[in-house]
Amino acid sequence: MLISPHFCSNFLKTVMETNADFPSRLRALMEAFNLSMNQLSKEIDTPVGSLAGYLNDGREPKLSFFQKLLDRFQNVNPDWLS
């Protein structure tokens, strides 16, 4: 999968922020791979409503959600993601 052209500026900026929260990191990951919420939902078999909750409502994802993300994005460091 190709990474979007502004991957470096936005993704790396988020990575470097020590106080970046999970929703910011998830957004950065989605942007880096040019995925909408609907696309990510289908790729990791997670309801869109759950993704919206993680991104917008401060819901805490379950361990199974992290596993799905790590299975899909195998080059992502689990420590950075969580």
C-alpha positions in Angstrom: 0.0 0.0 0.0 1.3 3.4 -0.9 1.8 6.0 1.8 0.3 9.4 1.3 2.7 12.2 0.2 2.4 14.2 3.4 3.1 11.1 5.5 6.4 12.5 6.9 5.1 15.8 8.0 1.9 14.8 9.8 2.7 11.2 10.9 6.2 12.0 12.2 5.0 15.1 13.9 2.5 13.0 15.8 5.1 10.3 16.6 7.4 12.9 18.0 4.8 14.5 20.3 5.3 12.8 23.6 1.8 13.6 24.8 0.0 12.4 21.6 -3.0 10.4 22.7 -4.4 7.3 21.2 -7.0 9.1 19.0 -4.3 11.3 17.5 -2.1 8.3 16.8 -5.0 6.4 15.2 -5.8 9.4 13.0 -2.2 9.7 12.0 -2.2 6.0 11.1 -5.3 6.4 9.0 -4.0 9.4 7.3 -0.6 7.8 6.6 -2.4 4.9 4.8 -5.0 7.2 3.3 -7.9 5.3 5.0 -11.3 6.7 5.9 -13.1 5.4 9.0 -15.3 3.3 6.7 -12.3 1.8 4.9 -10.4 1.0 8.2 -13.6 -0.5 9.6 -13.8 -2.9 6.8 -10.1 -3.8 6.7 -10.0 -4.7 10.4 -13.6 -5.9 10.8 -14.6 -3.4 13.4 -17.8 -1.4 13.5 -17.6 2.2 12.3 -19.4 3.2 15.5 -16.6 1.7 17.6 -13.9 3.6 15.6 -15.9 6.8 16.0 -16.0 6.2 19.7 -12.3 5.7 19.9 -11.6 8.8 17.8 -14.2 11.2 19.1 -15.7 10.1 22.3 -12.7 9.0 24.3 -13.8 5.3 24.5 -11.0 3.0 25.4 -10.4 0.3 22.8 -10.2 -3.4 23.9 -7.1 -5.5 23.4 -8.7 -7.3 20.5 -9.0 -3.9 18.6 -5.2 -3.3 19.1 -4.5 -6.8 17.9 -6.6 -6.2 14.7 -4.7 -3.0 14.1 -1.3 -4.7 14.6 -2.3 -7.6 12.4 -3.2 -5.1 9.6 -0.3 -2.7 10.1 2.5 -5.0 10.9 5.2 -2.4 10.8 3.6 -0.2 13.5 5.3 -0.4 16.9 2.8 -1.6 19.5 4.3 0.6 22.1 3.7 3.7 20.0 0.2 2.7 19.1 -1.0 2.1 22.7 
